[in-house]
Amino acid sequence: MSDAVAALARADGLGAPAAGGAELTWAAAERVEVQIAAHPSPAPTALKAWAWAALGDERRAVCIRIVEPAESRALNARFRDKPRATNVLAFPADAPSVLGDLAICAEVVEREAEEHGQELAARFAHMVVHGVLHLRGMDHQDAAEAAQMEAAEARVLAALGFGDPYALP
């Protein structure tokens, strides 16, 4: 990842990019669509940079939608039989050019950031990376899978300038 993209991803993440911030390359921008349906929400450029970092060499597209609790609850109930809002839902696609969709609940992420003493941008970045890794086939159903996925998340987040989300105070 270029230093410019890492700087953009670290930029406050909840508003405009830092002054003089770099633009994402066309390839990254084309692979990540952002839909903001709830707040607080990081800037679309930050969401794209975080997703791009987790996508790595993956060439299929991803859509990130920031949602309200009602939408998260409805999706979670319909697709996971869990009638509650959750931080991130990943929906793999069955298409050659699309990896899948993420639904990230702004209110849940904000609450979790407060509970864990994290910056809101760091928590959002973690949810984007976590969701993209799910779309890429990683999971945490058992201890071995969880350790592998958590290590991958920590590596991507470190490259973006964020701390290890599993080393919370």
Secondary structure, DSSP 8 states (H G I E B T S, - for coil): --HHHHHHHHS-SSSS--TT-----HHHHHHEEEEE-SSS---HHHHHHHHHHHHTT--SEEEEEEE-HHHHHHHHHHHHS--S--SEEEEEEEETTEEEEEEEEHHHHHHHHHHHT--HHHHHHHHHHHHHHHHTT---SSHHHHHHHHHHHHHHHHHTT---TTS--
